[in-house]
Every structure is written in structure tokens, then in C-alpha cells.
């Protein structure tokens, strides 16, 4: 599904269950050696999706190890993002020359637990979320905001190598299916120009909230 909110340059592979018989790359085994079965299944299936996406890019299978702050370590020349939640595992990859960064996130379409919105949202975001809830009650806008912040961070980190706090991006959601994240801290530079905002899209379907952010590649000129 998530390919519907990503540009054609991005290759997507998804699973809605954990297929039997999947194997990790040997180099990945130590990461989940002591994990509970649920965590191991999620880790294995999402990497299965990622390797299928690599194959579609014409690249050989490779281990995808968590790096700094858990960011996936992609092969050279690849940008991408992975996500998983109950009922969904997905990977979105592109050639580094076509996009600068990709961030995707999946969440169950359900309200956030009590207290979470206050912890992750700016006052203005909470006000806008309440307004959306009043005018479009069929969508869990608090969960969508949380997912959008996750997708923004996943697109941000590979470009900067820096943490982005929930309070450091102000997200405005358009109920038509898009959102804009205005950065409240200095952003990465693209062709010598500082990025001050990230644009994203969202989809709510099959009990899921899916969000995606892409950043253009530098021109190299």
C-alpha cells in the first residue's frame, strides 16, 4: 500500500504477516539472539522485505544491521527506510542518486495511549489535532501526527546524523492526504541551501496509518 504515497523512484516491498521459513542473514543473528519471538519475527520479516527491494534495484542480498540510534545500515548507493507494527512490515528503498533520503512509518489506526500526545506534540499541533478530530472524526489524527513525526525523523537522521526531538518539528496535516514538517532547528543542506521543512503524504487503510517523507537528491553540480 505504501507505494501509493511514495514517488516512482522508490521500490517498496511489504508483508502483512510473518511468512514461515524466513531466515536472517548470518551477520544479523546476533542482533536478535536474545529477543522474544515477536521481536525476532518482526526483525526477520522486515529485512526479508528489504532484501526483496534490494533485488528489485538489481543489488545482491546484504545484511541490514542497526547502526547509530537503530538506523538501518544500507549498502553503498542506497537510501531507504523500514517500518513494522502489528499487521504490517515494509521497506522502501531508492538509489541514492534519485533521492537524498526516505522515511516511512506504519502504525495501527487507533488512538494514542493516554498522555502520549501531550508528550510528543507541540501546543499548536495539539490544537490542530483537536480541530481535525472535530471536522474529520473518522481518522485517529493523534496517531497520524505521531506517525508523521516518526517518518520525518527517519528521513532527517541519515542526512544529519543528529537526533530530532518531537518538539523540533512543527507538523501541519492537510486532511486531503499530505503534511508539512517545519523544522525548528537548523536543517540539512541540499545544494548549498538549508532545508527548512520536509513534505510528506499519508494513507489510512486496512486498519493502518502509513506515512512517508522523501527528500530530493543533491544535484551534484
N, C-alpha and C positions, 0 to 999 in steps of 0.2 A: 504493500500500500504506500509506503513512504516515498517511493519514486514519484508519486503524483505531486509531491511538494518539493521536489529537487530538480535541478536542471538536467538536460540530457547527458551532459558530460559525466554525471555521477552514475556509477554502477551500483545497484542495490541487490542484496540477497537477504531474504527474510525466512524465518520459521515461526510457526505458531504453536509448535510442540517441540519436544526434545526427541528427535528420531533415535531409535535404538541403534547400537553398533557404532556410534561415532567415537573417534579416537583423537586424543590430543597429539600434537607434535611432541616428541620426546623432551625437547627443551622446555616445554610448558608444564610438564608434570609436577615439578617441584612447587609451582605457584599454588596449586590446589591440593597438594598431597595430604594436608590435614583438614581440608574443608568438609563441611557437611554435604550430603549427596545433592541437595538442591543447588547449592552454590557451584558444585562441580559440574552439574548438568548445564546450568546457565553459561558457565565459562566455556565449556566444550562446544555447545551449540552455536554460540555467537562467533566463536573462532572458526567453526565449520562454515558459517555464513561468510566470514571474511575471506577465507581461502577460496571459496567459490567465486567471490567477487574478484579476487586477485587473478584467478584463472580467466575470467571474462576480460580482464585487462591484458591478457597474454603473458602473465607472470607466473613463475613457479610457486608452489606452496612454500610457506615460510612460517617459522614460529612468530607469534604475536605476543610479545611479553609486555607486562605492565612496566612503565617507566616512572619518571617523576610524577608524583600525585596520581598514579594509576593510569596516566595517558598511554594509549597503545603505541608500541614501537613498530611503525610501519617500515616495509622495505624502502630503500632509497628510491626517490622519484614518485612516491605515492603519498597522498593525503587522504584522510578518512576519519571515520567515527563509528563506534559501535554502541549499541544500547540493548538493554533487556529489562523486561518486567514480567509479571505473571501473564502468560499467554502470548508473549512476543519476544523474539530475538532478531536483531537486524544489524547489518553492516552496510555502510555507504562509503564507497571509495572512488577516487578520481586520480588521474595523472596530475602530478604537481605542476606541470606546465599549463594545465587548463583551469585549475582553481588553486587559490592560495591556502584555503582551509575549508573544512566541512565539520559541522556539528549537528548531531541528531540525538533525539531523546524520545523515549516511549514511556508512558505512564498509564496506569489503569484509569479509566474515566470514572472517577469517584472523588468526592470532596476530600481535601486535605484533612489529616487529623487535626483535632483542636490545638490551637496555638502555633501551628506551623506557618500559616500565612503571616501572622504578626512577626515571626522570626525571619522570614525571607523577603518580605515586601516592604517597600518604602511607603510612607503615608499616602502619597499621591497614587501609587499603584493600588493600594487597598481601596481608596475612594473610587477609582475607575473600575476595579473588580466588582464592587458593590453595584455600580451603575449598570454594568454588563449583566450581572445576575438579575437585576430588576427588569431589564429590557429583553434579555435573551435567556430565559430560565432553563432552557434545555441543555445547557453546557455548564460543566463544572469549571468556571473561569479561574478559580483559585488554583486548581490543579494545572490548568493550561499555563498560567503565569509561571508556576514552579517549573514546568517542563521547558518553557521558553528560556528561562534563566539557565537551566542546565545545558540546553543546546548552544546558547551564547557562550557559556564558559568553555565548552568543548571546541568551539571554533576559535576562541580567543587564545587558549593556552598554547597551542602549537606555534602561534605567531609571536608570542611574547615570552613564554617560559615563566610567566608570573601568575600568581593566584588572582582571581577576580571575585571579590566578595559579592554576595547577593545585593548589598546596598550600593555597589559601584556601577550598576547599570539600571537605568530607569526605562522600563518596558511599557510601551503603549500598544495595546492589542486592537486591531480592527476586526470586528466580528465577521467581515467578509472572508477572512482566512489568512491575514498577514499580521505581522508585528514588527515594531522597530525598537531596538535597544539603544538608547542614547547613553554613551559611555560617560561616566562621571569622574574618570581618571584618564591620564594620558593614554591614548590608544596606539596600536601598532602603526607603522608607516608603510604605505604602499606607493611605490614610485615617488618616494620623497614627500608624500602628503600624509599627514596623520589621519587615520580613520577615527571618526568621532561617533560612529553609530554602526550597528550591524542590523541587517534586514533579514527577516525570517518568514516562514509560512507554517501553517498548522493544518491538521486534519483530525477530526473526531469521528471515529467509525469503529464498529465491531468491539465496542467497549473499551476503546483505547484512545488516548490523546497522543498524537505524534507531532513533533516539532522539528524543524530543520532550518539551519543557517548555513549559507555559503559565502565565502569571501573571494573576490576575484584574484587571479594570479597577477603578480607584478609583470609588467610588460617586458622587462629585461632590457629596455632601451636606455 
